[in-house]
Structure formats: C-alpha cells, structure tokens
Amino acid sequence: MSETVLVTGASSGIGLELARCFAADESNLVLVARNTAAMDALAAEIRQQHQIDVHVITADLVRPDSPEKILAELQGRGTVVDVLVNNAGFGLHGAFAQLPLARQLEIIQVNISALVNLTGLLLPAMLQRHRGGILNVGSVAGFFPGPNMAVYYASKAFVQSFSEALAVELRGTGVTITNLCPGPTESNFFRVARSYQTRELQAAKMSTAAVAAAGHRAFRQRRCVQVPGAANRVLSQVPRFLPRAVIRWGVGQYNKLK
C-alpha cells in the first residue's frame, strides 16, 4: 500500500532532506512551507528521480489558521496522510526582554501550537486506520533551560515531553511517534536565530543530510527519541549528572553574546 508523507518546513534544511529520505522509500509527498519556488524545485527533482506523487502546499505556520487550511486542502484533493513530519520551527538569540515579544510568540505558534494542531487534526484518522506515524523535529536544546534563547529551548522541551507522552498513549495502536533531537546543524537556523544579534556560533555542526537520515532511520525503527551524533548524545545526558544551577550557568555562557 502506498504511503503519503506530509513534511512541514520542507523548502530547506532538515525538512528538505527528510523529504528526500521518504522519497527514497517511494512514499508520496506533501510539501508544506512558505517558499513556493523552493518547494516546486524540490518537487520536480523528486518526481524525476523517484516517479512518485509530490504536492506542494504554500502555508505560513505563524498564522493560527494554517493547519486547518492545510487539512481542508488535503481533503479537497482526497489526500490521506499516513505520516506527519513536524519539522517547521525557528528560534531567536538574545535576552528575552530585549527581543521583540511578538516575534517570540511566533516561535510558540510555529514550534508548539502548529505542531500540536497538525498532530490533533491528522492523528485520529491514523488511529482509525491502525497505521501511520509522526516524526517531530525537536532539538538537543529540549533537554536544557536556555538563557539567551529562552523561548526556543522551552519550545523544544515541550516537543520532547509531548512526543514521549504520546509514545505511551500510542502503544499497540499501529501508530508510532519519534522525536528527532539534533544539535548544531549546517542550516539557515542560526542565521535566523541570530538575526537580532551578530555573534556567530562556534560549534561542530552535523550536515542536514546526516541529521535527516538519522531521524528517518529512527522513525522506521519505531524509536521514540533519536539524538544524532555521539557528541550530542553525550550532551543530552549531562542534565542527569550536574546540578540545575550549573546547567543554567553553562548554557547561559554558551549562548552569551560576545
């Protein structure tokens, strides 16, 4: 039976590479993002390489009504989504009180509200069919409090908790959920995050292709949490062994503006 995978934030970065991973499985795709031209180019590439169906939906998940509009478009086309990839997300770097509040509320809208909304809209039908799955793109940041990126870190902590809770609820249903938790990655994330600041992050970065491959593999293996990269896996365990005050100070220093 053919499978249809919906990927948000599919125009670049990890989302684009995840789309390629699922295309290699010969899964049909629905690409969702703001950049129509980039998605059209990706869709043409994938169709040529894999002879699968690829649909493009232009949507800005900052808008609260976007998930319902996406669902309406899917229903209008008669498209049944078997796998939801909640990849869209962004963050901002800087002290909470010094960043635009409206923009920080948009982080919550995209990283949390849209993710929960799309999950709530598409999961019930998966449960009725007793098959399907959800792949959330969280972050290793979700294991830590994040001074100077407070809202972003908190949003990814939500994704981590939400994904793990659903993993228990979905046992025995035929539907699975995986939370992919990358560390620093070679994408435009940090350029967006630091658009209000000038410091460049100095850290080893994994390629988006490597991160996506790890997430795709974990999803197919029905794993609940996947932290790609040995260094990131070690980092994710640090909160188990150090006092919270030390963790807060350390992350604050890491994110501190120079």
C-alpha positions as CSV (number, residue, x, y, z in Angstrom):
1,M,0.0,0.0,0.0
2,S,1.4,3.4,-1.0
3,E,2.2,5.8,1.8
4,T,1.8,9.6,1.8
5,V,4.1,11.7,4.0
6,L,3.5,15.4,4.8
7,V,6.6,17.4,5.7
8,T,6.4,20.9,7.1
9,G,9.3,23.3,6.6
10,A,10.2,21.3,3.5
11,S,11.8,24.1,1.5
12,S,15.2,23.9,3.1
13,G,17.4,22.4,5.8
14,I,16.4,19.2,7.6
15,G,12.9,19.3,6.2
16,L,14.1,19.2,2.6
17,E,16.5,16.3,3.4
18,L,13.7,14.4,5.2
19,A,11.6,14.8,2.1
20,R,14.4,13.2,0.1
21,C,14.7,10.4,2.6
22,F,11.0,9.5,2.4
23,A,11.0,9.9,-1.4
24,A,13.8,7.2,-1.5
25,D,11.2,4.9,0.2
26,E,8.9,5.7,-2.7
27,S,6.5,7.4,-0.4
28,N,4.3,10.1,-2.0
29,L,4.9,13.5,-0.5
30,V,3.0,16.7,0.5
31,L,5.5,19.5,1.0
32,V,4.5,22.5,3.2
33,A,6.4,25.7,3.6
34,R,6.3,29.4,2.8
35,N,8.8,29.3,-0.1
36,T,6.8,28.0,-3.1
37,A,9.6,28.3,-5.6
38,A,11.9,26.2,-3.5
39,M,9.3,23.5,-2.9
40,D,8.4,23.5,-6.6
41,A,12.1,22.9,-7.4
42,L,12.4,20.1,-4.9
43,A,9.1,18.5,-6.1
44,A,10.4,18.5,-9.7
45,E,13.7,16.9,-8.6
46,I,11.9,14.2,-6.6
47,R,9.4,13.4,-9.2
48,Q,12.1,12.9,-11.8
49,Q,14.2,10.7,-9.5
50,H,11.6,8.6,-7.9
51,Q,8.4,8.8,-10.1
52,I,6.2,9.5,-7.1
53,D,3.4,12.0,-6.4
54,V,4.5,15.2,-4.9
55,H,2.1,18.0,-3.9
56,V,3.0,21.5,-2.7
57,I,1.0,23.5,-0.2
58,T,2.2,27.0,0.5
59,A,1.4,27.9,4.1
60,D,2.9,30.1,6.8
61,L,2.5,28.3,10.2
62,V,2.9,31.6,12.0
63,R,-0.8,32.0,11.1
64,P,-3.0,30.2,13.6
65,D,-5.5,29.2,10.9
66,S,-2.8,27.5,8.6
67,P,-3.2,23.9,10.0
68,E,-7.0,23.9,9.3
69,K,-6.4,25.3,5.8
70,I,-3.8,22.6,5.1
71,L,-6.3,20.0,6.2
72,A,-9.0,21.5,4.0
73,E,-6.7,21.4,1.0
74,L,-5.8,17.8,1.7
75,Q,-9.4,16.8,2.0
76,G,-10.2,18.7,-1.2
77,R,-7.6,16.7,-3.0
78,G,-8.7,13.4,-1.4
79,T,-5.2,13.1,0.1
80,V,-4.8,10.7,3.1
81,V,-1.7,11.5,5.2
82,D,-0.1,8.4,6.7
83,V,3.0,10.1,8.2
84,L,3.2,13.6,9.6
85,V,6.7,15.2,9.8
86,N,6.5,18.3,12.1
87,N,9.8,19.9,11.0
88,A,8.9,23.6,10.8
89,G,10.4,25.7,13.5
90,F,12.7,28.6,14.4
91,G,14.4,30.4,17.3
92,L,15.8,33.8,18.2
93,H,19.0,34.5,20.1
94,G,19.2,37.2,22.8
95,A,17.8,38.0,26.2
96,F,14.1,37.5,26.4
97,A,13.3,41.1,27.5
98,Q,15.4,42.6,24.7
99,L,13.8,40.6,21.8
100,P,10.5,41.6,20.1
101,L,7.7,39.9,22.1
102,A,5.6,39.4,19.0
103,R,8.3,37.5,17.3
104,Q,8.9,35.3,20.3
105,L,5.2,34.5,20.5
106,E,5.5,33.4,16.8
107,I,8.1,30.9,17.9
108,I,5.5,29.4,20.2
109,Q,3.0,29.4,17.4
110,V,5.2,27.6,15.0
111,N,7.2,25.3,17.3
112,I,4.3,24.3,19.6
113,S,0.8,25.4,18.5
114,A,1.1,24.4,14.9
115,L,2.8,21.1,15.7
116,V,0.0,20.2,18.2
117,N,-2.7,21.4,15.9
118,L,-1.5,19.4,12.9
119,T,-1.0,16.3,15.1
120,G,-4.5,16.7,16.5
121,L,-6.0,17.1,13.1
122,L,-4.2,14.1,11.4
123,L,-3.7,11.6,14.3
124,P,-7.3,10.5,14.7
125,A,-7.5,9.1,11.2
126,M,-4.2,7.3,11.6
127,L,-5.6,5.6,14.7
128,Q,-8.8,4.6,12.8
129,R,-6.6,3.0,10.1
130,H,-4.3,1.4,12.7
131,R,-1.2,2.6,10.9
132,G,0.9,5.7,10.4
133,G,3.2,7.8,12.4
134,I,4.5,11.2,13.4
135,L,8.1,12.4,13.2
136,N,8.7,15.5,15.3
137,V,11.9,17.5,14.9
138,G,12.8,18.7,18.3
139,S,16.3,19.6,19.5
140,V,19.0,18.6,21.9
141,A,18.1,22.1,23.3
142,G,14.9,20.5,24.7
143,F,17.0,18.8,27.4
144,F,18.2,22.1,28.8
145,P,17.0,25.5,30.1
146,G,18.3,28.1,27.5
147,P,19.3,31.5,28.8
148,N,19.6,33.9,25.8
149,M,17.4,31.6,23.7
150,A,14.8,31.0,26.4
151,V,11.6,30.6,24.3
152,Y,13.2,28.4,21.7
153,Y,14.7,26.0,24.3
154,A,11.4,25.9,26.2
155,S,9.5,25.2,23.0
156,K,11.7,22.2,22.3
157,A,11.3,20.9,25.8
158,F,7.6,20.9,25.1
159,V,8.1,18.9,21.9
160,Q,10.2,16.4,23.9
161,S,7.6,16.0,26.6
162,F,4.7,15.9,24.2
163,S,6.4,13.3,22.0
164,E,7.3,11.0,24.9
165,A,3.8,11.2,26.3
166,L,2.2,10.3,23.0
167,A,4.6,7.4,22.6
168,V,3.0,5.8,25.6
169,E,-0.6,6.6,24.5
170,L,0.0,5.2,21.1
171,R,1.4,1.8,22.2
172,G,-0.5,-1.0,20.5
173,T,-2.3,1.2,18.1
174,G,-0.1,0.7,15.0
175,V,0.8,4.4,15.1
176,T,4.2,5.5,16.2
177,I,5.9,8.7,17.2
178,T,9.6,9.7,17.0
179,N,11.2,12.9,18.3
180,L,14.4,13.8,16.4
181,C,16.7,15.9,18.6
182,P,19.6,17.3,16.5
183,G,22.4,19.5,17.9
184,P,24.1,22.3,15.8
185,T,23.3,21.6,12.2
186,E,24.5,23.2,8.9
187,S,21.3,25.0,8.0
188,N,20.0,28.6,8.0
189,F,18.6,28.1,11.5
190,F,21.4,30.1,13.2
191,R,21.2,32.9,10.7
192,V,17.6,33.3,11.5
193,A,18.1,32.8,15.3
194,R,20.8,35.5,15.4
195,S,19.1,38.0,13.1
196,Y,18.9,40.4,16.1
197,Q,22.5,39.8,17.1
198,T,25.9,39.4,15.5
199,R,27.7,36.7,17.3
200,E,28.4,33.6,15.2
201,L,28.0,30.2,16.8
202,Q,31.3,28.3,17.1
203,A,30.4,24.7,17.3
204,A,30.8,21.5,15.3
205,K,27.8,21.1,13.1
206,M,26.3,18.0,11.5
207,S,25.1,18.1,7.9
208,T,21.3,18.4,7.4
209,A,21.5,15.2,5.3
210,A,23.1,13.3,8.2
211,V,20.6,14.5,10.7
212,A,17.7,13.7,8.4
213,A,19.0,10.2,7.7
214,A,19.3,9.5,11.4
215,G,15.7,10.8,12.0
216,H,14.3,8.8,9.1
217,R,16.1,5.6,10.2
218,A,14.9,6.1,13.8
219,F,11.3,6.6,12.6
220,R,11.4,3.4,10.5
221,Q,12.8,1.6,13.6
222,R,9.9,3.0,15.7
223,R,12.2,4.6,18.1
224,C,10.8,7.3,20.5
225,V,13.8,9.6,20.8
226,Q,16.7,10.0,18.4
227,V,19.7,12.2,19.2
228,P,22.0,12.1,16.2
229,G,25.8,12.3,16.7
230,A,27.9,10.9,19.5
231,A,28.7,14.2,21.0
232,N,25.1,15.3,21.0
233,R,24.1,12.0,22.7
234,V,26.6,12.6,25.5
235,L,25.5,16.2,25.8
236,S,21.8,15.2,26.2
237,Q,22.8,13.1,29.2
238,V,24.6,16.0,31.0
239,P,21.5,17.2,32.9
240,R,21.3,13.8,34.6
241,F,24.6,14.3,36.4
242,L,25.1,18.1,37.0
243,P,23.1,20.4,39.3
244,R,20.5,22.5,37.6
245,A,22.3,25.7,38.7
246,V,25.4,24.5,36.9
247,I,23.4,23.6,33.8
248,R,21.7,27.0,33.7
249,W,25.0,28.8,34.1
250,G,26.8,26.7,31.5
251,V,24.1,27.1,28.8
252,G,23.9,30.8,29.6
253,Q,27.7,31.1,29.0
254,Y,27.4,29.1,25.8
255,N,24.7,31.4,24.4
256,K,26.2,34.6,25.8
257,L,26.8,37.4,23.4
258,K,30.4,38.4,22.9
